[in-house]
Amino acid sequence: MRQRAVAVAGLLAAMSVGVIDASAADEAELIAKGHALLEANCARCHAIGATGESKHKDAPPFRVVVSRYPPENLAEALAEGLISGHPDMPEFVFEPDEVGAITTYLGSLTPEPDKPK
C-alpha cells in the first residue's frame, strides 16, 4: 500500500512539473507572438523592446508605456481600436487572441518590483 502511495505521489509530482513546463511554454509562445505583432505593426515608430529608442520622436518606447499603464489595462483599447494623440499614427484593432499575446509580451517588459531584503 505504501509503495502505491509513493508511486501515485511521484506520478502527481511528474504531472505537475509537466503542467508548469507547458504553462511556461505557452507563455513563451504568447510572448513571441506578441513581439511579432508589435514588430509588424508598431516598430516603425515605437521601440518595442527592453532597450532602444523609438524611431518617431512622439512615439514612446513600449517599456515606458507599461511603466505608466499596466498591460492588462491596455487590452480593451487594443481590441476596440487603439488611437493616439499624434495624427500620423494609424488606428489599430487586434483580435482577442492577438490582444492576449500583446499584453503578455508587454507584461514581459514590466520590471519586477524590488524584493525586500
C-alpha positions in Angstrom: 0.0 0.0 0.0 2.8 2.4 0.9 4.6 1.7 -2.4 1.4 2.5 -4.3 1.0 5.8 -2.4 4.6 6.7 -3.2 4.1 5.8 -6.8 0.9 7.9 -7.0 2.7 10.9 -5.3 5.6 10.6 -7.8 3.2 10.5 -10.7 1.3 13.6 -9.4 4.6 15.4 -9.0 5.7 14.5 -12.5 2.4 15.6 -13.9 2.6 19.0 -12.0 6.1 19.6 -13.5 4.7 18.9 -16.9 1.9 21.4 -16.3 4.4 24.0 -15.2 6.6 23.3 -18.3 3.6 23.5 -20.6 2.5 26.8 -18.9 5.9 28.3 -19.4 6.0 27.1 -23.0 2.6 28.7 -23.6 3.7 32.0 -22.1 6.9 31.9 -24.2 4.8 31.3 -27.3 2.4 34.2 -26.4 5.4 36.5 -25.8 6.9 35.6 -29.1 3.5 36.1 -30.9 3.0 39.5 -29.2 6.5 40.6 -30.1 5.9 39.6 -33.7 2.6 41.5 -33.8 4.2 44.7 -32.4 7.2 44.3 -34.7 4.9 44.1 -37.7 2.6 46.9 -36.6 4.4 49.3 -34.3 8.1 49.1 -34.6 8.3 51.5 -37.4 7.6 54.2 -34.8 8.0 52.7 -31.3 10.9 51.0 -29.6 9.2 47.7 -28.7 11.9 46.1 -26.7 13.5 46.4 -23.3 16.1 48.8 -24.8 16.5 51.2 -27.7 15.0 54.5 -28.8 11.8 55.0 -30.8 12.2 56.0 -34.4 9.4 58.6 -34.1 10.0 61.4 -31.7 6.4 61.4 -30.4 6.2 57.6 -30.0 7.2 56.5 -26.5 9.1 53.2 -26.1 6.7 50.5 -25.0 8.8 49.8 -21.9 7.8 53.4 -20.9 4.2 52.8 -21.7 4.0 49.8 -19.5 5.6 51.7 -16.6 2.6 54.1 -16.8 -0.2 51.7 -17.7 -0.4 48.1 -16.6 -0.6 45.9 -19.8 -3.9 44.4 -18.8 -5.4 47.9 -18.7 -4.5 48.3 -22.4 -6.4 45.2 -23.5 -9.7 47.0 -24.2 -8.1 49.7 -26.2 -6.2 47.1 -28.3 -9.4 45.2 -29.0 -11.7 48.2 -29.7 -9.3 50.4 -31.7 -6.1 51.9 -30.5 -5.7 55.6 -31.4 -3.2 58.1 -30.3 -2.9 61.8 -29.9 -0.4 62.3 -32.7 -2.1 62.5 -36.1 0.2 60.2 -38.1 -0.5 57.1 -36.0 -2.9 54.7 -37.8 -5.7 53.1 -35.8 -5.1 49.5 -34.8 -7.7 46.9 -33.9 -6.5 43.5 -32.8 -8.3 40.2 -32.4 -8.8 38.8 -28.9 -6.0 36.2 -29.2 -3.7 38.9 -30.5 -4.6 41.2 -27.6 -3.7 38.4 -25.2 -0.4 37.8 -26.9 0.4 41.6 -27.0 -0.5 42.1 -23.3 1.6 39.1 -22.3 4.6 40.5 -24.3 4.1 43.9 -22.8 4.0 42.3 -19.3 7.4 40.8 -20.0 8.7 44.4 -20.4 7.4 45.4 -16.9 10.3 45.4 -14.4 10.0 43.1 -11.5 9.4 45.0 -8.2 12.3 45.1 -5.8 12.0 42.4 -3.3 12.6 43.4 0.4 16.0 42.4 1.7 
